[in-house]
Amino acid sequence: MTSTVSGMQTVHRIAELRPLVRDWRRSGARIALVPTMGALHEGHLHLVDAARAAADVVVMSIFVNPLQFGPSEDFERYPRDLEGDLRKAETRGVDAVFAPPAEEMYAHARTVIVAPVALADRWEGASRPGHFAGVLTVVAKLFNIVQPDVAVFGQKDIQQAALIRAMVRDLDIPLTVLIEPTVRDTDGLALSSRNRYLSPEERRQAQLLPRALHEMADAYAGGEVRALALVERGRAILATAPLVRVEYLAAVDPDRLEPVTFVEEGTILAVAARVGATRLIDNVIVGAS
C-alpha cells in the first residue's frame, strides 16, 4: 500500500516503488537516496539537506536491518517511530519514503550476500562480526531498488562509509557516494538514535568521547604527531569516566583504515565505547574544519 503525508509518498513494497523510479527516470530527474534505520534526528535530516542540494528527487529509506545486528545486540530494542519519522522527513522535503517490512526485503532464504574482503576485520568489524556483510547486503539491495544517482551517508559511521564507497567502486555501481560531516548536539555528543538510551549521568560521561578525540586533534595541531602518544592522551581522558568502557581508540589511515604510526592531515581518530549498556562510536578527521 502507498500512502501520502502532505504530498510525500510513503511506500512499503518494492513493486510500488519501482514505477515511481521509472517515472522519475523518464522525466530526467536526478535521484538521491538517504538510507536510514529510522528514529530520525537532526543528523539524518542534515543528510536530507545534502541530498536535496545534489538531486531533484530525495528518497529516504527507513528499515531496521536485522542482518547487521548480532545475536547479543539491540535489534528488538532499537528505537522505532515510523509516524514521527514520516513527519520529520516531510518537513525536510523528502519526496518519498521507502519503509519496507523485513519480509519484503528478505522474502526468501538468503543464497547470496555482499561480504567485504578488506577494511572490515578491524574496529567495528572486530567488535561486531558479520555486521558489515549485513550493511553492504542491504545497501546493495537499496541501490538496486531505488537506482539513485547519489547516496548520502554520515561521517559518524566512517568505516561503514568507506566500505560502501569500496563496494560502489569494486562492483561498478553507477552512483556517487557523499559523506557528510557528523552533526553534534550542543554538548558535543555526536547525534545518534542510541543516545536516547543514556541516563543523565551516562550522557555526562559520554561527552568525554568527543572531548578525547578533539584533545587528540588539538595535540596534533600543537606539534605531536606520534599516534601512540595521541592515543594515550585520549585514553587518559576516557579513564576518568567510570561508566565508559573503551572498545577501541585509534588513529587510522583514511583509505585502508589501518593504524598509523605518525598522524598527518586526513588521519581519522576513531573511538567506540560502551557507556553503561549503550554502545557509541565517534570520530574526527585531523585537519578537518
N, C-alpha and C positions, 0 to 999 in steps of 0.2 A: 504494500500500500504506500502511495506517495501522499504526503501531507505538506501543508504550506504554513509558515509563520510569517505574516506580514510580507508576503512576496518571496520569502526564502523557501526553497523547496527542500523537503526532508525525505530522503529515500532510504528504504530499508532492504531493498533487493537489488542484486546486480542487474537483473533483467530490466529493471525500471530505470537504472542509471544509464545504461548503455544508449538508449535513444536520445537522452539529453546530451551525452557526449557527442553523438553523431550530429545533432543539430548545432552544437557549438562549433564543431569542426567545419561543418558546411558553411557556417556564417563567417569563417575565418578568425574566430575568436582564439585568443591565446589563453590557455588554461593553466591555473596554478593549483597545486594540492598542498594542503596543510594537514598532515596526519597527526592525530591525537588519540589519547585514550580517555578523553573527556575530563570531567572535574576541572573545567576551564578556569584559568586565572589570567592576569594581565600578560604574563609571559606568552601564553598561547595567542592572545589577541594581538600582541606585537607581531607575531608571525603572520597573522592575517593581514596586518597593515603592510608588511613587506610583500606578501603575495599580491595584494591589491595594486601595489606600485609596479609589480612586474608582469601583470597579466590583466586580461579583460574579464575573465570568469574565475572566481575563487571557490574551490570545493574544499570543504573540511571533512575529514573522516573522524568519526568517534567510535572507537572499538577497543574494548579492553581485551587484549590479545592473550588467550590462555597459553599459547605456545612459548611466550617469553617469560613465564613465571615458573620457577622451580617448585617442587613439592612442599617446601617449607616456607615459601614466600606468600605474599599477601593478596593473592588473586581474589579470593572471596571478600576480603576486607577493603579492597581497592575502592576509593570513593566513586560513586556513580550518581549523576544528577542530570539526566538527559534533558528534562524540561528546562532546567536552569541553564544548561549549556546552549540549548537552542535559542533562548532569549539573548544570551551574550553574543552568540555568533551572528544573529540577525542584526543586533545593534551595531556590530562592527562591519557589516556589509558583506557577509558571506552569501554567495549566491545559492549554494546547495550544500546540504549536509548529508553525508552517506553514513548511516548508523545501522550497520547490519547486525543481526543476532549471530552468535557463534556458529549455529548450524548453517547459516548462509555462507560464511567464509570457509567453513570446513565441513562441507556436506558429505565428504567421503573419507574413508580411512586414508591417511597420508601415504603416498608412494614416493613422492619427491619433496625435498625441502631444499632451501638455499642455505648452504653452510659455508662459513668463511674458512679459508685455508691459511690465512695470515691475519695479523692485527688483533686477534681475538683471544689469545692464550693468556694475556696478562690482564691486570686491573679488573675491570668489570667481568671479563671472561673467566678469570680465575675465581672470582667471588661468586659468579652465577653461571655454573656450567650449563651449556645449551641455550643460554639467554639470547645470544646474537643470532643463532640459527633461527630462533623464533621471530626475532625482529626482522631479519632480512627476508624470511619467507613471507611474512605479512606485508612488508613494504613492497616486495616484488609483486604480490597479488594486487595491491592497491595501484601500483603503477600500471599494471595491465588493465585494470578495471576502469580507471579514470583517464588514462593516457594523457597525463599532464605534460606541458612544456617546461614547467618549473615546479620543483618541490621545495618546501621551506622547512628547515629544522632549526633547533636551538643549540647554541654552543654548550649549554649546561651538560648535554649528553654528547660530549665531544668524541668519545670512542665510537658511539653509535653513528654519529655523523660521518666520521672517517670511513667506517665500514660501508655505509650506504654510498658514499662517493666512489669507493673502490668497486662496489657491485655495479654501479651505473657504468663505470669505465670498463670493467672486465667483461660485462655482459652486453656492452654496446647498446644500452638503453638510451633512446634519443630524448634526453631531458637535461636540464640544468639544475643542480642542487645548490641552494642558497643556505648558508649557515648564518643565523642572526645572533648577535651578542646576547648574553644572559641578562635577563631582566631581574632586578633585585628589589626587595622591599626596603622600606626606609631604614631598617636596622641592618641592612647589608646582606641579609639571608637571600640566597637565590630562590626565586619563586618556584614552588613545586607543589603538586597536588598532595604530596605526603606531609607537607608542613602542618596540615590541619590535625595530624596525629599528635603533635608535640604539646606537652603541658607547658604552662608559662615558664617554669624553671628549665625545662628541656630546651625551649626556644632560646632562652637567655644563653645557655651554654652552647647551643648550636651556632650562635653568632661568631664563635671562635673559629669556625671553619673558614669563612671568608676573611676573617681577620688574619689568620695564619697565612693564607695564600697571598694576601696583599702585603703583609710584612715581609714575606719572602721576596716578592717582586720589588718592594722598596729597598731591601738589602742589595738586590742585584743592581738597582739603579744607583746605589751608593758605592758600587765597585766590587761586590762579592759575586764571583762567577762560578765558584765551586758548588756543584749541585748538592754534594753531601752536606756541606755547611749550611746551605739554604734549607734543606730538608730537616736537618737537626734543629734549626731555628724554628721552623714551623711546628715540629713535634713538641718542642719545649712549651710553646703556647698552648697546644691542644692538651698537653699533660696537666694543665691547671684546671681542666673541666672533668670532674669525676664521672659524669654521665656520658662522656664522649669516648667511644671505643673505636680507635682508628683501624680501618682495614688496610688502607694504603695511603701514602703521601709521597708523591714522586714528581721529579722533573723529567719530562719526556720529549722526544723528538716529535714535531707536529705531523710528520708524514708516516713514520713507521710506528710511532708510539712506544719506542724503545727508550729505556732510561739513558740519560746523558751524563757525562762526567762534568762537562762545563756548560753552563747556561748561556744562551745568547738570545737576541731578539727573535721572537716567534716560538720559543720554547714554551711548552704547556706545563703549568704547575697544577697538579690534579690531586684531589682528595676524595676518599669515601670513608664514611664513619657511621656507626650506629649511635644515635643519641636516644638513650632509653631503648625502646623497641623499634624505633624508626630509623631506616637506613637512608642517608642523604649523600649526594655527590655534589661536587662543585669543582670549578677550575678557573684559572685566569691564564691569559696568554701574555707572556712577558713582552713589554713594549707596546701593547695594545692601549689605545686611548680609553 
